[in-house]
Amino acid sequence: MDWKGVLTKRHYNCLGPENFAPPLLHLEIGMVNQCWESFEEWVDEVVEIVPPIEKDARKQVEAAKNLLAEAADDK
């Protein structure tokens, strides 16, 4: 069977999910970024109701910033 995630029983039964602190790298890369991006999308769709043309413009600005950063690194 192909298991993903936890493969063994808990070593310390007193430590449940409510007492668990995820590693900082996981917070930085995954958990916080995904939550923030989902929140921004919700605000754009429900609170501010940003038109699609502005969403595309934002994506183009982000892509241009990334290209500029890459060019600066190459220089």
C-alpha positions in Angstrom: 0.0 0.0 0.0 1.3 3.5 -0.9 1.1 5.6 2.3 1.6 9.3 2.4 2.0 11.2 5.6 2.3 9.6 9.0 3.5 6.0 8.8 3.8 5.1 12.5 1.8 5.5 15.8 2.5 8.6 17.8 5.5 8.4 20.1 4.1 10.9 22.6 0.4 10.5 23.2 0.3 13.8 25.2 1.2 15.8 22.1 -1.8 16.2 19.9 -2.3 18.5 16.9 -3.2 21.4 19.1 0.2 21.3 20.7 2.2 20.9 17.6 4.4 23.6 16.1 5.2 23.0 12.4 8.8 23.6 11.3 9.5 27.2 10.4 10.5 26.4 6.8 7.1 24.8 6.3 5.4 27.9 7.6 7.5 30.1 5.4 7.1 28.2 2.2 3.7 26.5 2.4 1.2 27.1 5.1 1.4 30.9 5.4 1.9 31.6 1.7 -1.1 29.5 0.7 -3.3 31.1 3.4 -2.3 34.6 2.4 -2.8 33.9 -1.4 -6.2 32.4 -0.7 -7.1 35.4 1.5 -6.0 37.8 -1.3 -8.1 36.0 -3.9 -11.1 36.1 -1.6 -10.7 39.8 -1.0 -10.4 40.4 -4.8 -13.5 38.3 -5.6 -15.8 39.1 -2.7 -14.7 42.4 -1.0 -13.2 44.6 -3.7 -14.6 42.7 -6.7 -11.6 43.4 -8.9 -12.3 43.2 -12.6 -10.5 40.5 -14.7 -8.5 43.1 -16.6 -6.9 44.4 -13.4 -6.2 40.9 -12.2 -4.3 40.3 -15.5 -2.4 43.5 -15.0 -1.4 42.5 -11.5 -0.1 39.2 -12.9 1.9 41.1 -15.6 3.4 43.4 -13.0 4.5 40.4 -10.8 6.0 38.7 -13.8 7.9 41.9 -14.8 9.2 42.2 -11.2 10.5 38.6 -11.3 12.2 39.2 -14.7 13.8 42.3 -13.3 15.1 40.4 -10.3 16.5 37.6 -12.5 18.2 40.2 -14.7 19.7 41.9 -11.7 21.0 38.5 -10.4 22.5 37.7 -13.8 24.3 41.1 -13.9 
